[in-house]
Amino acid sequence: MDIREITQDVSVAPQIAVDDMAAIRAAGFASVISNRPDDEEAGQPSFSDIRAAAEAEGLKVDHIPVRSGQITDADVVAFGKALANLPGPVLAFCKSGTRAATLWTRTQVGKQSAFDLVVRTQAAGYDMTATVAQFAATDVKHIAAPDVRADIVIVGAGSAGIAVAASLLTRDRTLDITIIDPSEVHYYQPGWTMVGSGVFDAKDTKRQTATLIPAGVTWIKASVAEFTPDADAVILADGRVVGYGRLIVCPGLELNWDGIAGLSETLGRNGVTSNYRYDLAPYTWKLVQGMKTGRAIFTQPPMPIKCAGAPQKAMYLSGDAWSRRGVLKDIDIQFMNAGGVLFGVKEYVPALMEYVAKYDVALNFFHTLTAVDGDARTATFKVAKPDADPTDVTVDFDMIHVCPPQRAPAFIRNSPLADAAGWIDVDQATLRHKTHENIWSLGDVTNAPNAKTMAAARKQAPVVAANVIADIAGKSPAAIYDGYGSCPLTVERGKIVLAEFGYGGKLLPSFPTWLIDGTRPSRLAWTLKAQGLPQVYWHAMLKGREWMAEPEKTPA
């Protein structure tokens, strides 16, 4: 049991056990608050069991369940009432203690100084800097004058952020642009599939962010805590206020590794890997090279995820490597997909099914990974087939490649820019925010119904740039985005099924079929992926050169 004191009256803790109640009572606590929903993960004690054990020890108990990243004002009010009504000292807990610490912090905003709140929570092992910055300044009337101001502020220095900055400067070199992003390292993430199959070296997918920020653009190396669109300002985690004339939001999405019980603790060992992380992709190739027999599982979570084909790209390339080494017949490949189809655009499925047959892959639809026990080498899935009651199934593995569940970052989900699902709410054609006319968004964090791929960002950047320039000139939107996305499905080493499509699954091929037929495996498409696209990325997309990405003009 890991109890962390915040004040004399309030402590927080990660998940407690039913058997901990006597020790909690002995430690001097009078009450327990559970902030964890039941059934959040397999094996956690239910609140009813916690209540019974607590009351048996004479402890008062309350249940204020909140989902991670989804704390509401009502939750904060309920937590404050519980602290006021329950005898103290009080111990609040959730999975890691973070939600409990966040609830306490939010009840104290305005009552204690921001400095004291940050110091107290950091001493307990929880950094509430961003929470304090966000909720201490939610009233627009009390926002200080901006510490920094720019005509155009871009949140995010990933593929979308740098590309849109470069595209803007291509159109007008005099623009005053500031980019906000804390990361000193920039990654070419589409390359990690190739790293995981031994084609690329991981270091070749990594560059220093400072070398990529376009000349003339100001870079603020900081995290965003809050958006205050009514004040045309962004509040940083360190409390600084950045004002803007126009805002472009493209921070990318968040990989929720902790959304799968036990996964974070075993990543990179026990045969557990993922090409969705720079440091793990080389481990994927190490596992593939070393495997001669056994079961290999490849998982895909519920949508949306970035590059929906990536989970099966890893599977096909692994199967190809095992086939070339002559060990494929001794390896049981299982594809566990939370969805109900192999690929969302039906025209590409026949070619993919040929490789499913070639590698003897067992397709398991409606299987969502919920837990991984690395030491035992088992994975647990919730099986939710249509017209059937959900069940849980646990499967042994020798190797498992995991695609984690994904979501918008918390500072996006909890912002006034987000829709009910937590994504930036934009017009899918112009990529302009539906409510705030001086805000645009692109990349993985929007709610536009396109595939979340680097190729989509490459097409979106010129659209946003053209529309921002038009807005500066007092004109209507100048360009529209057709939903284009591309997924080069690496079905074997040397061949790719080049899936290119837009809104509604409409095929949007870039090449004539006599050159590259995207519905069939192609060696030329492999050359494009392995040699052409990295060059296009580093030397065109991030430089404002819109090769094959010129924006479509709005209808006259």
C-alpha positions as CSV (number, residue, x, y, z in Angstrom):
1,M,0.0,0.0,0.0
2,D,1.4,3.4,-1.1
3,I,-0.2,6.2,0.9
4,R,0.9,9.7,0.0
5,E,0.0,12.6,2.3
6,I,-1.0,15.9,0.7
7,T,-2.2,17.6,3.8
8,Q,-2.8,16.4,7.4
9,D,-6.4,15.8,6.5
10,V,-6.1,14.3,3.0
11,S,-3.9,11.6,1.5
12,V,-4.2,9.8,-1.8
13,A,-3.1,6.3,-2.9
14,P,-3.0,4.0,-5.9
15,Q,-5.5,1.1,-5.9
16,I,-6.0,-0.3,-2.4
17,A,-7.0,-3.9,-1.6
18,V,-9.8,-5.2,0.5
19,D,-7.3,-6.6,3.0
20,D,-5.7,-3.1,3.5
21,M,-8.5,-1.7,5.6
22,A,-7.1,-2.7,8.9
23,A,-3.8,-1.0,8.1
24,I,-5.6,2.1,6.8
25,R,-7.5,2.3,10.1
26,A,-4.3,1.7,12.1
27,A,-2.6,4.6,10.1
28,G,-5.2,6.9,11.6
29,F,-7.6,7.4,8.7
30,A,-11.3,7.7,9.4
31,S,-12.7,7.7,5.9
32,V,-12.0,6.3,2.4
33,I,-13.1,7.7,-0.9
34,S,-13.0,5.6,-4.1
35,N,-12.5,7.5,-7.3
36,R,-12.3,4.4,-9.4
37,P,-15.2,3.1,-11.5
38,D,-16.0,-0.6,-11.1
39,D,-14.8,-2.9,-13.9
40,E,-12.1,-0.5,-15.1
41,E,-9.8,-3.5,-15.4
42,A,-9.9,-7.2,-14.8
43,G,-9.3,-8.2,-11.2
44,Q,-9.8,-4.9,-9.4
45,P,-11.9,-5.1,-6.2
46,S,-15.5,-3.8,-6.6
47,F,-16.7,-0.8,-4.6
48,S,-19.2,-3.0,-2.8
49,D,-16.3,-5.2,-1.5
50,I,-14.3,-2.0,-0.6
51,R,-17.3,-0.6,1.3
52,A,-17.9,-3.8,3.2
53,A,-14.3,-4.2,4.3
54,A,-14.0,-0.5,5.2
55,E,-17.2,-0.5,7.3
56,A,-16.1,-3.6,9.0
57,E,-13.1,-1.6,10.3
58,G,-15.3,1.3,11.3
59,L,-14.3,3.5,8.4
60,K,-16.7,5.8,6.6
61,V,-16.7,5.4,2.8
62,D,-17.9,7.2,-0.3
63,H,-17.7,6.4,-4.0
64,I,-17.1,9.2,-6.6
65,P,-16.1,7.3,-9.7
66,V,-14.4,9.2,-12.5
67,R,-13.0,8.1,-15.8
68,S,-9.3,8.9,-16.5
69,G,-9.1,12.3,-18.3
70,Q,-12.9,12.9,-18.0
71,I,-13.2,14.7,-14.6
72,T,-16.2,17.1,-14.7
73,D,-17.1,20.1,-12.6
74,A,-19.8,18.0,-11.0
75,D,-17.2,15.4,-9.9
76,V,-15.1,18.2,-8.3
77,V,-18.2,19.5,-6.4
78,A,-19.0,16.0,-5.2
79,F,-15.5,15.4,-4.0
80,G,-15.5,18.7,-2.2
81,K,-18.7,17.8,-0.4
82,A,-17.3,14.4,0.6
83,L,-14.3,16.0,2.1
84,A,-16.5,18.4,4.0
85,N,-18.9,15.8,5.3
86,L,-16.7,12.8,6.0
87,P,-14.7,12.6,9.2
88,G,-11.0,13.0,8.6
89,P,-8.3,12.2,7.9
90,V,-9.5,11.0,4.5
91,L,-7.7,8.6,2.1
92,A,-8.8,8.9,-1.6
93,F,-7.7,6.4,-4.1
94,C,-7.9,5.4,-7.8
95,K,-5.7,3.3,-10.1
96,S,-2.6,5.4,-9.7
97,G,-3.8,8.1,-7.3
98,T,-3.7,10.7,-10.1
99,R,-7.4,11.2,-10.4
100,A,-7.8,11.6,-6.6
101,A,-4.9,14.1,-6.5
102,T,-6.5,16.0,-9.4
103,L,-9.9,16.2,-7.7
104,W,-8.3,17.5,-4.5
105,T,-6.3,20.0,-6.4
106,R,-9.4,21.3,-8.3
107,T,-11.3,21.7,-5.0
108,Q,-8.5,23.9,-3.7
109,V,-8.1,26.2,-6.7
110,G,-8.9,29.7,-5.5
111,K,-8.5,28.7,-1.9
112,Q,-4.8,28.1,-1.8
113,S,-2.1,29.7,-3.9
114,A,-1.1,28.0,-7.1
115,F,2.5,27.7,-5.7
116,D,1.3,25.8,-2.6
117,L,-0.9,23.5,-4.6
118,V,1.9,22.5,-7.0
119,V,4.4,22.1,-4.2
120,R,2.0,19.9,-2.1
121,T,1.1,17.6,-5.0
122,Q,4.6,17.3,-6.3
123,A,5.8,16.3,-2.8
124,A,3.2,13.5,-3.0
125,G,4.5,12.4,-6.4
126,Y,1.8,14.0,-8.5
127,D,2.6,17.0,-10.8
128,M,-0.5,19.2,-10.9
129,T,1.2,22.1,-12.6
130,A,-1.0,21.9,-15.7
131,T,-4.2,21.4,-13.7
132,V,-3.4,24.4,-11.6
133,A,-2.6,26.5,-14.6
134,Q,-5.7,25.4,-16.4
135,F,-8.3,25.8,-13.6
136,A,-6.8,28.8,-11.9
137,A,-7.5,30.9,-15.0
138,T,-10.7,29.6,-16.5
139,D,-12.5,32.9,-16.1
140,V,-11.6,35.0,-19.1
141,K,-12.1,38.2,-17.2
142,H,-9.2,37.3,-14.9
143,I,-6.7,36.4,-17.7
144,A,-3.7,38.6,-17.5
145,A,-2.4,40.5,-20.6
146,P,-0.5,38.1,-22.8
147,D,3.1,37.6,-22.0
148,V,3.7,36.8,-25.7
149,R,1.6,37.5,-28.8
150,A,1.7,36.4,-32.4
151,D,-0.5,36.9,-35.4
152,I,-0.6,33.1,-35.9
153,V,0.0,30.6,-33.1
154,I,0.4,26.9,-33.9
155,V,0.1,24.3,-31.1
156,G,2.2,21.3,-32.0
157,A,5.5,20.9,-33.8
158,G,4.8,17.5,-35.2
159,S,4.2,16.7,-38.9
160,A,1.1,18.8,-39.1
161,G,2.4,21.8,-37.2
162,I,5.7,22.2,-39.0
163,A,4.1,21.5,-42.4
164,V,1.4,24.1,-41.9
165,A,3.9,26.7,-40.7
166,A,6.0,26.1,-43.8
167,S,3.0,26.2,-46.1
168,L,2.0,29.5,-44.6
169,L,5.4,31.0,-45.1
170,T,5.5,29.8,-48.7
171,R,2.4,32.0,-49.2
172,D,3.6,35.0,-47.2
173,R,7.1,35.3,-45.7
174,T,6.1,38.3,-43.6
175,L,3.8,36.3,-41.3
176,D,4.4,36.5,-37.6
177,I,4.2,32.8,-36.5
178,T,4.8,31.1,-33.1
179,I,4.9,27.4,-32.6
180,I,4.3,25.9,-29.1
181,D,5.6,22.4,-28.4
182,P,7.7,21.0,-25.5
183,S,9.5,18.3,-27.4
184,E,13.1,18.7,-28.5
185,V,12.9,15.6,-30.7
186,H,10.8,15.1,-33.9
187,Y,10.1,11.6,-35.3
188,Y,9.1,10.3,-38.7
189,Q,6.6,7.9,-37.3
190,P,5.6,6.1,-40.5
191,G,9.2,4.8,-40.6
192,W,8.7,2.7,-37.4
193,T,6.9,-0.1,-39.3
194,M,10.1,-0.4,-41.4
195,V,12.2,-0.3,-38.3
196,G,10.2,-3.2,-36.8
197,S,10.9,-5.3,-39.9
198,G,14.7,-4.5,-40.1
199,V,14.4,-2.3,-43.1
200,F,15.1,1.1,-41.5
201,D,17.5,2.0,-38.6
202,A,15.5,3.7,-35.8
203,K,18.0,6.6,-35.6
204,D,17.1,7.6,-39.2
205,T,13.6,8.4,-38.1
206,K,14.6,11.0,-35.5
207,R,15.7,14.6,-35.8
208,Q,16.1,17.6,-33.5
209,T,13.0,19.8,-33.5
210,A,15.1,22.9,-33.6
211,T,16.5,21.9,-37.0
212,L,13.0,21.6,-38.5
213,I,11.3,24.8,-37.3
214,P,11.1,27.1,-40.4
215,A,13.3,30.1,-40.4
216,G,11.6,33.1,-39.0
217,V,9.1,31.1,-36.8
218,T,9.4,31.6,-33.0
219,W,9.4,28.4,-31.0
220,I,8.1,28.3,-27.4
221,K,9.3,25.1,-25.8
222,A,6.4,24.6,-23.4
223,S,3.2,22.6,-22.8
224,V,-0.3,24.0,-23.3
225,A,-2.5,23.9,-20.2
226,E,-5.7,25.6,-21.5
227,F,-7.3,27.3,-24.4
228,T,-9.3,30.5,-23.8
229,P,-10.8,31.2,-27.2
230,D,-13.0,34.1,-26.0
231,A,-9.8,35.9,-24.9
232,D,-7.9,34.8,-28.0
233,A,-5.2,33.3,-25.7
234,V,-3.5,30.0,-24.9
235,I,-2.3,29.4,-21.3
236,L,0.9,27.5,-20.9
237,A,1.6,25.0,-18.1
238,D,4.1,27.4,-16.5
239,G,1.3,30.1,-16.3
240,R,2.4,32.3,-19.3
241,V,-0.3,33.6,-21.6
242,V,0.2,33.5,-25.3
243,G,-2.2,35.7,-27.3
244,Y,-3.0,35.2,-31.0
245,G,-4.9,36.6,-33.9
246,R,-5.4,33.2,-35.4
247,L,-4.8,29.8,-33.8
248,I,-4.0,26.5,-35.5
249,V,-4.2,23.4,-33.2
250,C,-2.4,20.2,-34.2
251,P,-0.7,18.5,-31.2
252,G,-1.4,15.0,-32.4
253,L,-3.1,12.3,-30.3
254,E,-2.2,10.4,-27.2
255,L,-1.2,6.8,-26.9
256,N,-3.0,5.4,-23.9
257,W,-0.7,2.6,-22.8
258,D,-2.2,2.6,-19.4
259,G,-5.6,1.9,-20.9
260,I,-4.5,-1.8,-21.0
261,A,-3.9,-3.3,-17.6
262,G,-0.4,-4.5,-17.0
263,L,0.9,-3.3,-20.4
264,S,3.2,-0.4,-19.4
265,E,5.0,-2.6,-16.8
266,T,6.0,-5.2,-19.4
267,L,6.6,-3.2,-22.6
268,G,10.0,-4.0,-24.1
269,R,10.4,-7.4,-22.4
270,N,8.6,-10.7,-22.0
271,G,7.9,-10.7,-25.8
272,V,5.7,-7.6,-25.5
273,T,6.4,-4.9,-28.2
274,S,4.9,-2.2,-30.3
275,N,5.9,-0.3,-33.5
276,Y,4.0,2.6,-32.1
277,R,7.0,3.7,-30.0
278,Y,10.5,4.7,-31.2
279,D,12.3,2.7,-28.6
280,L,10.2,-0.5,-29.1
281,A,10.2,-0.9,-32.9
282,P,13.8,-2.3,-32.8
283,Y,12.6,-4.8,-30.2
284,T,9.9,-6.0,-32.6
285,W,12.5,-6.9,-35.1
286,K,14.6,-8.6,-32.4
287,L,11.6,-10.8,-31.5
288,V,10.8,-11.6,-35.1
289,Q,14.4,-12.7,-35.7
290,G,14.6,-14.8,-32.7
291,M,11.2,-16.6,-33.0
292,K,11.2,-20.1,-34.4
293,T,8.0,-21.5,-33.0
294,G,5.1,-20.5,-30.9
295,R,2.2,-18.0,-31.0
296,A,2.5,-14.4,-32.2
297,I,-0.4,-12.1,-31.5
298,F,-1.1,-8.8,-33.2
299,T,-3.7,-6.5,-31.8
300,Q,-5.8,-3.5,-33.0
301,P,-7.9,-1.4,-30.6
302,P,-11.2,0.4,-31.3
303,M,-11.0,3.3,-33.7
304,P,-9.9,6.0,-34.0
305,I,-6.2,5.3,-34.2
306,K,-3.4,6.7,-36.2
307,C,-2.6,4.7,-39.3
308,A,-5.3,2.0,-39.0
309,G,-3.2,-0.3,-41.1
310,A,-0.1,-0.3,-38.9
311,P,-1.1,-3.2,-36.7
312,Q,-1.5,-5.5,-39.6
313,K,1.6,-4.1,-41.4
314,A,3.6,-5.4,-38.5
315,M,1.9,-8.8,-38.9
316,Y,2.4,-9.2,-42.6
317,L,6.1,-8.2,-42.4
318,S,6.7,-10.6,-39.5
319,G,4.9,-13.4,-41.4
320,D,7.1,-12.7,-44.5
321,A,10.3,-12.8,-42.4
322,W,9.2,-16.1,-40.8
323,S,8.3,-17.5,-44.3
324,R,11.7,-16.6,-45.7
325,R,13.4,-18.3,-42.8
326,G,11.3,-21.4,-43.2
327,V,9.7,-21.3,-39.8
328,L,6.3,-20.0,-40.6
329,K,4.7,-23.4,-40.4
330,D,5.6,-23.6,-36.7
331,I,4.3,-20.2,-35.8
332,D,0.6,-19.5,-34.9
333,I,-0.3,-16.0,-36.0
334,Q,-3.4,-14.5,-34.4
335,F,-4.8,-11.1,-35.4
336,M,-7.1,-9.7,-32.6
337,N,-9.1,-6.8,-34.0
338,A,-11.6,-4.8,-31.9
339,G,-13.4,-4.0,-35.1
340,G,-15.5,-6.3,-37.4
341,V,-13.6,-6.0,-40.7
342,L,-10.0,-6.4,-41.8
343,F,-9.8,-3.0,-43.5
344,G,-12.4,-0.2,-43.7
345,V,-12.2,0.3,-47.5
346,K,-13.5,-2.9,-49.1
347,E,-11.6,-2.6,-52.4
348,Y,-8.3,-3.4,-50.6
349,V,-9.6,-6.4,-48.7
350,P,-9.2,-9.1,-51.4
351,A,-5.5,-8.5,-51.8
352,L,-5.0,-8.4,-48.0
353,M,-6.9,-11.7,-47.6
354,E,-4.5,-13.4,-50.0
355,Y,-1.7,-12.6,-47.5
356,V,-3.8,-13.6,-44.6
357,A,-4.1,-17.0,-46.3
358,K,-0.4,-17.0,-47.2
359,Y,0.7,-16.5,-43.6
360,D,-2.1,-18.7,-42.3
361,V,-3.3,-15.9,-40.0
362,A,-6.3,-16.5,-37.7
363,L,-8.6,-13.5,-37.8
364,N,-10.4,-12.7,-34.6
365,F,-12.8,-9.9,-34.8
366,F,-14.5,-8.0,-32.0
367,H,-11.6,-8.8,-29.7
368,T,-10.4,-5.8,-27.6
369,L,-7.2,-6.2,-25.6
370,T,-7.8,-5.3,-21.9
371,A,-4.9,-6.8,-20.0
372,V,-1.4,-8.2,-20.5
373,D,0.5,-10.3,-18.0
374,G,4.0,-10.3,-19.3
375,D,5.5,-12.7,-16.7
376,A,2.8,-15.2,-17.5
377,R,2.8,-14.4,-21.2
378,T,-0.9,-14.1,-21.4
379,A,-3.2,-11.5,-22.9
380,T,-6.9,-11.0,-22.0
381,F,-9.4,-9.8,-24.5
382,K,-13.0,-8.6,-24.2
383,V,-15.0,-10.3,-26.9
384,A,-18.1,-8.3,-27.9
385,K,-19.6,-9.9,-31.0
386,P,-22.9,-8.5,-32.3
387,D,-26.0,-10.0,-30.7
388,A,-24.0,-11.8,-28.1
389,D,-23.2,-11.1,-24.5
390,P,-19.6,-9.9,-24.0
391,T,-17.1,-12.4,-22.7
392,D,-13.5,-12.4,-21.7
393,V,-10.9,-14.7,-23.1
394,T,-7.2,-15.2,-22.1
395,V,-4.7,-16.3,-24.7
396,D,-1.1,-17.5,-24.2
397,F,1.6,-15.8,-26.4
398,D,5.3,-16.0,-27.1
399,M,5.3,-12.6,-28.8
400,I,2.6,-9.9,-28.8
401,H,2.6,-6.7,-30.9
402,V,0.3,-4.2,-29.3
403,C,-1.4,-1.2,-30.8
404,P,-2.6,0.8,-27.8
405,P,-5.9,2.6,-27.5
406,Q,-5.7,6.2,-28.6
407,R,-7.3,9.5,-27.7
408,A,-6.9,13.3,-27.8
409,P,-4.6,14.7,-25.1
410,A,-6.3,15.8,-21.9
411,F,-5.7,19.5,-22.6
412,I,-7.7,19.0,-25.8
413,R,-10.4,16.7,-24.4
414,N,-11.1,19.1,-21.6
415,S,-11.0,22.3,-23.7
416,P,-13.8,24.4,-25.1
417,L,-12.5,23.5,-28.6
418,A,-13.5,19.8,-28.3
419,D,-16.7,18.0,-29.3
420,A,-18.4,15.5,-26.9
421,A,-15.9,12.8,-27.8
422,G,-12.9,15.0,-27.0
423,W,-11.7,15.8,-30.6
424,I,-11.3,19.3,-32.0
425,D,-14.7,20.2,-33.6
426,V,-14.0,21.3,-37.2
427,D,-15.7,21.7,-40.5
428,Q,-14.5,18.6,-42.4
429,A,-14.0,20.5,-45.7
430,T,-12.3,23.8,-44.5
431,L,-10.9,22.5,-41.2
432,R,-12.0,25.6,-39.5
433,H,-13.5,25.3,-36.0
434,K,-17.2,25.2,-36.1
435,T,-17.6,27.8,-33.3
436,H,-14.5,29.9,-33.2
437,E,-13.8,31.4,-36.6
438,N,-10.2,32.3,-36.0
439,I,-9.2,28.7,-35.1
440,W,-8.3,25.9,-37.4
441,S,-7.1,22.3,-36.7
442,L,-5.5,19.5,-38.7
443,G,-3.8,16.2,-38.1
444,D,-4.8,13.4,-35.8
445,V,-6.6,15.5,-33.2
446,T,-9.6,16.7,-35.4
447,N,-13.0,15.1,-35.5
448,A,-13.0,15.1,-39.3
449,P,-13.9,11.5,-40.4
450,N,-10.7,10.8,-42.3
451,A,-8.0,8.3,-41.7
452,K,-5.4,9.6,-39.2
453,T,-2.3,9.3,-41.3
454,M,0.8,11.4,-42.1
455,A,-0.5,11.5,-45.7
456,A,-3.7,13.2,-44.4
457,A,-1.7,15.8,-42.6
458,R,0.4,16.4,-45.8
459,K,-2.8,17.2,-47.7
460,Q,-4.4,19.2,-44.9
461,A,-1.5,21.6,-44.2
462,P,-1.9,23.4,-47.6
463,V,-5.7,23.6,-47.1
464,V,-5.4,25.2,-43.7
465,A,-2.6,27.5,-44.9
466,A,-4.7,28.7,-47.9
467,N,-7.7,29.3,-45.7
468,V,-5.9,31.2,-43.0
469,I,-4.3,33.4,-45.7
470,A,-7.8,34.0,-47.2
471,D,-9.1,34.9,-43.8
472,I,-6.3,37.4,-43.2
473,A,-7.3,39.0,-46.5
474,G,-10.9,39.1,-45.4
475,K,-12.0,36.5,-47.9
476,S,-14.0,33.3,-47.7
477,P,-12.3,29.9,-47.4
478,A,-10.1,29.3,-50.5
479,A,-9.5,25.5,-50.3
480,I,-11.3,22.3,-49.3
481,Y,-10.0,19.0,-47.9
482,D,-11.5,15.9,-49.5
483,G,-10.6,13.5,-46.7
484,Y,-7.5,12.1,-48.5
485,G,-5.5,9.6,-46.5
486,S,-3.0,6.9,-47.5
487,C,-2.0,3.7,-45.9
488,P,0.9,1.8,-47.6
489,L,0.1,-1.7,-46.4
490,T,3.4,-3.5,-46.3
491,V,2.2,-7.0,-47.2
492,E,5.7,-8.5,-47.7
493,R,9.2,-7.2,-47.9
494,G,9.3,-5.6,-51.4
495,K,5.6,-5.3,-52.0
496,I,2.9,-2.9,-50.8
497,V,-0.9,-2.5,-51.3
498,L,-1.1,1.3,-51.6
499,A,-4.5,2.2,-50.1
500,E,-5.5,5.8,-50.9
501,F,-9.0,7.0,-50.1
502,G,-11.0,9.9,-48.9
503,Y,-14.2,10.7,-47.1
504,G,-16.7,7.8,-47.3
505,G,-14.1,5.4,-48.5
506,K,-13.9,6.9,-52.0
507,L,-10.8,5.8,-53.8
508,L,-8.4,8.7,-54.5
509,P,-5.4,7.2,-56.2
510,S,-2.4,9.4,-56.9
511,F,-1.1,7.4,-59.8
512,P,-2.7,5.8,-62.9
513,T,-3.5,2.1,-62.5
514,W,-1.0,1.1,-65.2
515,L,1.7,2.5,-63.0
516,I,0.4,1.5,-59.5
517,D,-2.8,-0.3,-59.0
518,G,-3.4,0.4,-55.3
519,T,-5.7,-2.6,-54.9
520,R,-2.9,-5.1,-55.8
521,P,0.5,-5.6,-54.3
522,S,3.1,-3.5,-56.0
523,R,7.0,-3.4,-56.0
524,L,6.9,0.2,-57.2
525,A,4.7,1.2,-54.2
526,W,7.4,-0.4,-51.9
527,T,10.0,1.7,-53.5
528,L,7.8,4.8,-52.9
529,K,7.4,3.8,-49.2
530,A,11.0,2.8,-48.6
531,Q,12.8,5.5,-50.6
532,G,10.5,8.2,-51.8
533,L,8.2,9.1,-49.0
534,P,10.9,9.8,-46.4
535,Q,12.5,12.2,-48.8
536,V,9.1,13.8,-49.5
537,Y,8.6,14.1,-45.8
538,W,11.9,15.7,-44.8
539,H,12.5,17.8,-47.9
540,A,9.1,18.7,-49.2
541,M,6.3,18.4,-46.6
542,L,8.2,20.1,-43.8
543,K,9.7,22.7,-46.2
544,G,6.4,24.0,-47.6
545,R,6.9,22.3,-51.0
546,E,3.5,20.9,-51.8
547,W,4.4,18.2,-54.3
548,M,1.2,16.3,-55.2
549,A,-0.5,18.1,-52.3
550,E,-1.8,21.3,-53.9
551,P,-5.0,22.2,-52.2
552,E,-8.3,21.8,-54.0
553,K,-10.0,25.2,-54.5
554,T,-13.4,25.9,-53.2
555,P,-16.2,25.8,-55.8
556,A,-16.7,29.1,-57.6
